[in-house]
């Protein structure tokens, strides 16, 4: 992923057998997603980028 812009990018990891690639960033989300998609396209791989928000509330339960 050395072609991905580094501004705002904190890290990239594979999930499972590689069916999911996740980037953690503080900004420039669209640019990072498009650069990752373009890098994969060079290897004849398709990608569907999703830009997701971090859940800061977590799970909330209550007694009935």
C-alpha angles and dihedrals in degrees: 000000000000089000092063115102110252099209104115095356113129100174150325128223141176121237121212114327092346100280089124128044116189128195122194114207143162096214147342089065097160093048092048093047093049092046091051090048091050092048090053091047089059086062091048092253124133124221138188108205120210123191108207135183121237113248105234096174099059123194117336120200133177137190117252 
